[in-house]
Amino acid sequence: MACVKTMGRSQGRAHSLMSLVEECKLLKEVEALLGQILIHKDIKGKIELKIGREVSDDYVWDLFKRHNWKKKVPHGSHPKSDESTRQE
């Protein structure tokens, strides 16, 4: 996957907290934790440590979208389901 995604004629990132390259490096560090379940709040904490200020949840989701990351959640189960009859 390419690290920097171009956005056309105008980059539109004059007021960004991190450059696209910095974002990409941060996400590559997070990707090194493969095999673990990554929670958006953990990644948000890592971002806040890097830039030294609090960021919104929307910033994190926008960052995921800019770098083509997807939200993947395991299927839930019904609260009244019987765990013993459940198939793996």
N, C-alpha and C positions, 0 to 999 in steps of 0.2 A: 504494500500500500504506500502510495506517495505521501511524504510527510507534509508537504505544503500544498494546499488546495487553492488554486487561484480563483478569484471572484469576479473576473471580468475586468472592464476598463478601470473602474474605481474600486479600490480595495475596501472602502467603507469601514476601516478599522482605526480611525484616527483616535478614538477614545477607548481602545481596548486595554484590558488589564495586563495581558501577556501577548506577545507576538505569536503568530501561527507556528513558528519554529519552536518557541518555548513550550507552547501547548503540546506540540507533537512529542517533544522530549519528555515531558511530564507523563503523557499517556504511555509512552514506551516504557518508562519506569514502572508504571502500574501494570502493564502487560507482562512484565517480568514475574509477577506474582501469579502466573497461570496455575490452574489447579485449585485455586481458592475462589470462593464466592466473593465477588467485589460488590460492595455496597456503595451506593452513590454518596452517602454521608462520609464514608472513609476517604473517597476521592476528593470530596469537597474539603475535608480537613487538610489533605495534602496540598491542595491548591492554596488554601488560606495560609498555610505555613510558608509556602513559596513566595507569595506576593505580600504577606505581612498585613493583611486586612481581611475582614469578613466579606464573603461573596454570597449572592442569593442562590437559591436552588435553580432558578431559571438560567443563571449563568452556566451552571454545571450541565444542565440538559442541553443548552445551546452548544456548549463545547462538545458534547457527545455527538450532536447532529452535525457539526462542522467536520468532525473526523470520522463520520459514518459508523459510530458505535451504536449498537442496538440494546434495547432493554429486554432482557430475557428473564423470565420468572418461571419457576417450576409450577406445574399444575397444582392447584389446591385440592383439598378434599372436603366433602360435605361434613359439617359438624356432627351429624347423626350417623355417619358411616361407621361400619364395624371394621376396625383395623385388622382383626384376625382373618377376615375373608378377603381382604384386599390383595390383588395380584401385583407382583413386582414387575 
